[in-house]
Amino acid sequence: MSSGIPFHSTRMGQRFCESTLPELVRELKRLNQNLERLLELANTDDEPAPEAGEKGGPRP
């Protein structure tokens, strides 16, 4: 598959290195931030529910 021309020297390789790859990195960062937020929300859901009679707790 090697034609002797390095990938980064081709038009497609330049587009990949200058546009596609940086966009991929940005999206991975965004995905990681969203996952961190989701984990924070999931961890706050793990807190025990208020007991009956306490503010925000279920009514008897």
N, C-alpha and C positions, 0 to 999 in steps of 0.2 A: 504494500500500500504506500510505501514511501516513494515519492517522485523526486526526492532530492531537494525540494523547496521546503524550508522550515514553515510550519503552520503559521507562526506569528508573522511571517513575511507575506502571506497571502491576504487578499482583501477580506475573506471570511475570517481569517485569524485575527486581523486587525480589529474587525468589528467585534469579535468575541472578547478580545483583551480590553478594548476601550469602552465597550458598551454592555455587552451581555454579562460578563463576569462581575463588574462593579454593581450592576443591577441585582444580580443574584446575591451578592454579599449584603446589599441593603435589605433585600427581602428576608434573608436569613436573620439579620439583626431584628427586623420588625417581628418576625415570627417568634424569636426568643423573648422579646419584650412582652408580646401577647401571652405567651406561655407563663411567664413570670407573674403577670397580672392574674391570670386564671388560677395559678397555684395559690396566690395570696387570697383570692376569693374563696377557694376551696378550703383553705386553712381557717378562715374566719367562720365558715359553715360548720366546722368541726367543734366549735365552742359549745359548751352545754347550753341547752335552752333554759330560759328563766323558769323558775318554779311557779306553780299556781299562786296567784295573789301578788306576785312581784310585778313591777312595771313591765309591760310587754309580754307577760306570761299568759298562759291560757286561763280562761275564766272557769270557775267550778260549775 
